[in-house]
Amino acid sequence: MRGMDYKLLMDTAMLAGKLMLQSGAETYRVEDTMHHILKTSNLEKTEILVIMTGISASISGEDVAPISMAQRVDTRSTNLSVIEQINHISRRYCAGELSLDEAYCLLNDVKSVTYPRWVSILAPTGVAIGFTVFFDGTYYDVLATIIVGIF
């Protein structure tokens, strides 16, 4: 495809992959998303390798010099909101609804959803209480669960 900025394409795929991996996405999902983004170049060769600590990708074609990138991913957490946002952006880009520049800008603007501290304490405590009751715990067990859940 003439006129495509292959460097920006690679940067976009790497950014999407890095954000997904940092947010707890499975390696096969990261590879699949990056593969779909890179395939929009219509180049003969797109290679992606994702492991829990890093990403390696390359593209090449008959008329295009190979472009390879590697990125280490040090931090990981679980944030399904970020993964969902990236999936939505990549699908829109691959469907032709977004330009490459727009997709890259949107990926840079992906925001992590953070919850108030009280939700971070109350939600696991509520789940723990539910399991205690489900397994026929006594009132003392529920009280102990509340104390442990808060800490």
Solvent accessible surface area in square Angstrom, and as a share of the most:
residue,aa,sasa,rsa
1,M,123,0.55
2,R,224,0.82
3,G,88,0.84
4,M,35,0.16
5,D,75,0.39
6,Y,34,0.13
7,K,110,0.47
8,L,31,0.15
9,L,0,0.00
10,M,0,0.00
11,D,33,0.17
12,T,1,0.00
13,A,0,0.00
14,M,5,0.02
15,L,36,0.18
16,A,0,0.00
17,G,0,0.00
18,K,54,0.23
19,L,40,0.20
20,M,0,0.00
21,L,1,0.00
22,Q,46,0.21
23,S,8,0.05
24,G,39,0.38
25,A,3,0.02
26,E,79,0.35
27,T,40,0.23
28,Y,143,0.54
29,R,83,0.30
30,V,0,0.00
31,E,54,0.24
32,D,74,0.38
33,T,10,0.06
34,M,0,0.00
35,H,68,0.30
36,H,94,0.42
37,I,2,0.01
38,L,0,0.00
39,K,82,0.35
40,T,33,0.19
41,S,0,0.00
42,N,107,0.55
43,L,16,0.08
44,E,123,0.55
45,K,110,0.46
46,T,16,0.10
47,E,93,0.42
48,I,31,0.16
49,L,110,0.55
50,V,7,0.04
51,I,96,0.49
52,M,96,0.43
53,T,52,0.30
54,G,12,0.11
55,I,5,0.03
56,S,51,0.33
57,A,2,0.02
58,S,30,0.20
59,I,1,0.01
60,S,24,0.16
61,G,18,0.17
62,E,160,0.72
63,D,132,0.68
64,V,27,0.16
65,A,77,0.59
66,P,101,0.63
67,I,37,0.19
68,S,83,0.53
69,M,55,0.24
70,A,87,0.67
71,Q,60,0.27
72,R,163,0.60
73,V,1,0.01
74,D,103,0.53
75,T,90,0.52
76,R,101,0.37
77,S,71,0.46
78,T,113,0.66
79,N,23,0.12
80,L,130,0.65
81,S,34,0.22
82,V,9,0.05
83,I,14,0.07
84,E,104,0.47
85,Q,50,0.22
86,I,0,0.00
87,N,18,0.09
88,H,97,0.43
89,I,14,0.07
90,S,10,0.06
91,R,158,0.58
92,R,76,0.28
93,Y,18,0.07
94,C,50,0.30
95,A,71,0.55
96,G,63,0.61
97,E,113,0.51
98,L,16,0.08
99,S,56,0.36
100,L,21,0.11
101,D,90,0.47
102,E,87,0.39
103,A,1,0.01
104,Y,65,0.25
105,C,78,0.47
106,L,66,0.33
107,L,3,0.01
108,N,82,0.42
109,D,85,0.44
110,V,24,0.14
111,K,140,0.59
112,S,67,0.43
113,V,65,0.38
114,T,118,0.69
115,Y,148,0.56
116,P,71,0.45
117,R,178,0.65
118,W,160,0.56
119,V,42,0.24
120,S,54,0.35
121,I,51,0.26
122,L,105,0.52
123,A,54,0.42
124,P,73,0.46
125,T,7,0.04
126,G,39,0.37
127,V,91,0.53
128,A,34,0.27
129,I,46,0.24
130,G,39,0.38
131,F,123,0.51
132,T,24,0.14
133,V,91,0.52
134,F,147,0.61
135,F,142,0.59
136,D,130,0.67
137,G,27,0.26
138,T,78,0.45
139,Y,198,0.75
140,Y,178,0.68
141,D,64,0.33
142,V,29,0.17
143,L,101,0.50
144,A,52,0.40
145,T,21,0.12
146,I,58,0.29
147,I,88,0.45
148,V,111,0.64
149,G,23,0.22
150,I,90,0.46
151,F,199,0.83
